[in-house]
Every structure is written in C-alpha cells, then in structure tokens.
Amino acid sequence: MTLLITLMAAVISTVIWYVSDKARKLKTGVLCCSFWGAALMWLVDAVFEYRELKAGFFVPDGQDMLNDSFLGLSVVALALIVWVVTVLIKDPDGVLKSKK
C-alpha cells in the first residue's frame, strides 16, 4: 500500500508540475522528487520483501495493509509539509516580502 500511495502521489504531482507554469513557479519539483524518491524506496523494499516471502507477499493480512496505508499517508503528509515550508522560505511570488 505504501508503494501504491506514493506512486499515485508522484504521478499526480508530476502531471500538475508538467501541465502548469504556476505549479513550476511554486516549486512543485521538490514535491515530485520527494514522492518519486519515496516510491523508489518502497519499490526496493517490495522487491526485497518479495524475495523473502515469495507467494505470501501477495496475501497480506488486513492489519498489515492498514498499517502500510497509514505509513503511506504519513509519507505523503510529510512531503507536503516539506514542500509548504520550501515555498514559504523561497517565497516565489514575493507575498511575504510585500507584507513587511
């Protein structure tokens, strides 16, 4: 589930980054890199877990799936927090500078 959640977030953020000039100005590339990095990490984890469990990898119990879902959502939330902090620090539209 962690892999699927981060892959969906990576694809969505990449499409937004590719389509919108405003999104590129708001540093969505940082968000894309965070999600793709997390997806790559979970892919490597899945490969090694499959090597260990073989067919059991495809039949996880409900508790494991729920835990993986919470972990995936936590990773997405953390990446979004990092992105918001990056946007606030960079201030691409000069909003915070104009308030001084």
KEFIZA-388231 format. One record per residue: residue number from 1; residue in three letters; x, y, z negated of N, C-alpha, C in turn. Coordinates in steps of 0.05 Angstrom, whole numbers, plus 32768, in hexadecimal, padded with zeros to 4 digits. Example, Ala and Ser with C-alpha at 12.3 -4.5 7.8 and 13.67 -1.06 7.14 Angstrom:
2
- k/r/n_x/n_y/n_z/ca_x/ca_y/ca_z/c_x/c_y/c_z
- 1/ALA/8108/7F8E/7F64/80F6/7FA6/7F64/8108/7FBE/7F64;
- 2/SER/8101/7FD3/7F72/8111/7FEB/7F71/8102/8001/7F63;
# end
This chain:
100
- k/r/n_x/n_y/n_z/ca_x/ca_y/ca_z/c_x/c_y/c_z
- 1/MET/8010/7FE8/8000/8000/8000/8000/8011/8019/8000;
- 2/THR/8027/8018/7FF2/8039/8030/7FF1/8042/8037/800D;
- 3/LEU/804A/8022/801C/8053/8026/8038/803D/8032/8049;
- 4/LEU/8025/8027/8047/800F/8031/8058/8008/804E/8051;
- 5/ILE/8007/8054/8037/8000/806F/802F/8015/8083/8038;
- 6/THR/802F/807D/8035/8043/8090/803D/8045/8091/805C;
- 7/LEU/8040/807B/806A/8040/807C/8087/8029/808E/8091;
- 8/MET/8012/808B/8085/7FFC/809D/808D/8002/80BA/8088;
- 9/ALA/800E/80C0/8071/8015/80DB/806A/802B/80E6/807E;
- 10/ALA/803E/80D4/8085/8053/80DC/8097/8048/80E2/80B3;
- 11/VAL/8037/80D1/80BC/802B/80D6/80D7/801A/80EF/80D8;
- 12/ILE/800A/80F3/80C3/7FF8/810A/80C3/8009/8124/80C1;
- 13/SER/801D/8124/80B0/802E/813C/80AD/803E/8141/80C6;
- 14/THR/8047/812C/80D4/8056/8130/80ED/8044/813B/8103;
- 15/VAL/802C/8131/8105/8019/813C/8119/8013/8159/8113;
- 16/ILE/800F/8160/80FA/800A/817C/80F3/8022/818D/80FA;
- 17/TRP/803A/8184/80F3/8053/8192/80F9/8056/8196/8117;
- 18/TYR/8050/8181/8127/8054/8182/8144/8040/8195/8152;
- 19/VAL/8028/8195/8148/8012/81A4/8156/8012/81C2/814F;
- 20/SER/8019/81C9/8136/8015/81E4/812D/802F/81F3/8129;
- 21/ASP/8031/820B/8136/8048/821C/8132/8048/8227/8115;
- 22/LYS/8030/822D/810B/802D/8237/80F0/8037/8223/80DB;
- 23/ALA/8032/8209/80E1/803B/81F4/80CF/8059/81F2/80CF;
- 24/ARG/8066/81F5/80E6/8083/81F5/80E7/808F/820C/80D7;
- 25/LYS/8081/8223/80D9/808A/823B/80CA/8088/8236/80AC;
- 26/LEU/8075/8226/80A3/8071/821F/8087/8081/8207/807E;
- 27/LYS/8096/8201/808C/80A9/81EC/8084/809D/81D1/8081;
- 28/THR/808B/81C9/8092/807F/81AE/8090/8094/8199/8098;
- 29/GLY/80AA/81A1/80A4/80BF/818E/80AA/80CA/8181/8090;
- 30/VAL/80CB/8190/807B/80D3/8185/8061/80C0/8170/8058;
- 31/LEU/80A6/8175/805C/8091/8161/8055/8094/8148/8066;
- 32/CYS/8098/814C/8080/809C/8135/8092/80B4/8124/808A;
- 33/CYS/80CA/8131/8085/80E2/8122/807D/80DE/8113/8063;
- 34/SER/80D0/811F/8050/80CA/8112/8037/80B9/80F9/803B;
- 35/PHE/80A4/80FB/804B/8092/80E5/804F/80A0/80CF/8060;
- 36/TRP/80AE/80D6/8075/80BC/80C2/8085/80D2/80B4/8075;
- 37/GLY/80E0/80C3/8063/80F4/80B7/8052/80E7/80A3/803F;
- 38/ALA/80D0/80AA/8033/80C2/8098/8021/80B8/8080/8030;
- 39/ALA/80AE/8084/8048/80A4/806D/8058/80BB/805A/805F;
- 40/LEU/80D2/8065/8066/80E9/8054/806B/80F1/8044/8053;
- 41/MET/80F1/8051/803C/80F8/8044/8023/80E5/802D/801D;
- 42/TRP/80CB/8032/8020/80B7/801D/801B/80B9/8006/8030;
- 43/LEU/80C1/800D/8048/80C4/7FF8/805D/80DB/7FE5/8055;
- 44/VAL/80F1/7FF0/804D/8108/7FE0/8044/80FF/7FCF/802C;
- 45/ASP/80F1/7FDB/8019/80E6/7FCC/8002/80D4/7FB5/800B;
- 46/ALA/80C3/7FBA/801F/80B1/7FA5/8028/80C0/7F8E/8036;
- 47/VAL/80D5/7F95/8045/80E5/7F80/8052/80F2/7F6E/803D;
- 48/PHE/80FE/7F7A/8029/810B/7F6A/8014/80F7/7F5A/8003;
- 49/GLU/80E0/7F66/7FFF/80CB/7F58/7FEF/80C1/7F40/8000;
- 50/TYR/80BE/7F44/801A/80B4/7F2E/802B/80C9/7F18/802C;
- 51/ARG/80E3/7F1F/802D/80F7/7F0A/802C/80F6/7EFA/8013;
- 52/GLU/80EE/7F06/7FFD/80ED/7EF8/7FE3/80D3/7EE8/7FE0;
- 53/LEU/80BC/7EF3/7FE8/80A2/7EE6/7FE3/8098/7ED5/7FFA;
- 54/LYS/80A2/7ED9/8012/8098/7ECC/802B/807A/7ED1/802E;
- 55/ALA/806A/7EBC/8030/804D/7EBF/8036/803F/7ECC/801F;
- 56/GLY/8049/7ECB/8007/803C/7ED8/7FF0/803B/7EF6/7FF2;
- 57/PHE/804C/7F01/8003/804D/7F1E/8008/8032/7F28/8012;
- 58/PHE/8024/7F17/8022/800C/7F20/8030/7FF3/7F1C/801F;
- 59/VAL/7FF5/7F11/8007/7FDE/7F0D/7FF5/7FE3/7F18/7FD9;
- 60/PRO/7FE6/7F33/7FD7/7FEA/7F3F/7FBD/7FD0/7F3E/7FAC;
- 61/ASP/7FD3/7F3E/7F92/7FBA/7F3F/7F82/7FB1/7F5D/7F80;
- 62/GLY/7F99/7F60/7F76/7F8D/7F7A/7F75/7F9C/7F8E/7F64;
- 63/GLN/7FA7/7F85/7F4E/7FB5/7F96/7F3B/7FCE/7FA2/7F49;
- 64/ASP/7FDD/7F91/7F58/7FF5/7F9A/7F66/7FED/7FAF/7F7B;
- 65/MET/7FD7/7FAA/7F89/7FCF/7FBD/7F9E/7FC7/7FD8/7F92;
- 66/LEU/7FB9/7FD7/7F7B/7FB1/7FEF/7F6D/7FCA/7FFF/7F64;
- 67/ASN/7FDD/7FF1/7F58/7FF6/7FFE/7F4F/8005/800A/7F66;
- 68/ASP/8007/7FFB/7F7D/8014/8006/7F94/8006/801E/7FA0;
- 69/SER/7FEC/801E/7F9F/7FDC/8035/7FA8/7FE2/804E/7F97;
- 70/PHE/7FE2/804A/7F7D/7FE9/8061/7F6C/8005/806B/7F70;
- 71/LEU/8018/8059/7F75/8033/8061/7F7A/8035/8070/7F94;
- 72/GLY/8028/8066/7FA9/8028/8074/7FC3/801C/8090/7FC1;
- 73/LEU/8006/8092/7FB3/7FF9/80AD/7FAF/800B/80BF/7F9F;
- 74/SER/8019/80B4/7F8B/802C/80C4/7F7B/8043/80CE/7F8C;
- 75/VAL/804D/80BE/7F9E/8062/80C7/7FB0/8059/80DD/7FC3;
- 76/VAL/8041/80DA/7FCD/8035/80EF/7FDE/8032/8109/7FCE;
- 77/ALA/8027/8107/7FB6/8024/811F/7FA5/803E/812C/7F9F;
- 78/LEU/8053/811C/7F99/806D/8128/7F93/8079/8136/7FAB;
- 79/ALA/8076/812A/7FC3/8080/8137/7FDB/8071/8151/7FE0;
- 80/LEU/8057/8151/7FDC/8048/816A/7FDF/8051/817F/7FCC;
- 81/ILE/8057/8178/7FB3/8060/818B/7F9F/807B/8196/7FA8;
- 82/VAL/808D/8185/7FB1/80A8/818E/7FBA/80A4/81A1/7FD2;
- 83/TRP/8092/819B/7FE4/808D/81AC/7FFB/8082/81C8/7FF3;
- 84/VAL/806F/81C8/7FE0/8063/81E1/7FD6/8079/81F2/7FC9;
- 85/VAL/808A/81E6/7FB9/80A0/81F5/7FAD/80B3/8200/7FC2;
- 86/THR/80B9/81F0/7FD6/80CA/81F9/7FEC/80BE/8211/7FFB;
- 87/VAL/80A4/8210/8000/8097/8226/800E/8097/823F/7FFC;
- 88/LEU/8092/823C/7FE2/8093/8253/7FD0/80AE/825F/7FCE;
- 89/ILE/80C3/824F/7FCE/80DE/8259/7FCD/80E6/8267/7FE7;
- 90/LYS/80E0/825B/7FFE/80E8/8266/8018/80D7/827E/801F;
- 91/ASP/80BD/827E/8017/80AA/8293/801C/80AB/829C/803A;
- 92/PRO/80A3/828A/804D/80A6/8290/8069/8096/82A8/8073;
- 93/ASP/807F/82AE/8067/806F/82C4/8070/8075/82DE/8060;
- 94/GLY/8086/82DC/804D/808D/82F4/803D/8077/82FC/802A;
- 95/VAL/8065/82EB/8023/804F/82F1/8011/8058/82F9/7FF6;
- 96/LEU/806A/82EA/7FEA/8074/82EF/7FCF/8085/8309/7FCE;
- 97/LYS/8094/830D/7FE3/80A5/8326/7FE4/8094/833F/7FE6;
- 98/SER/807D/833D/7FF4/806C/8355/7FF7/805D/835B/7FDD;
- 99/LYS/805B/8348/7FCA/804C/834D/7FB1/805E/835B/7F9D;
- 100/LYS/8078/835E/7FA1/8089/836B/7F8E/8086/8388/7F8E;
# end
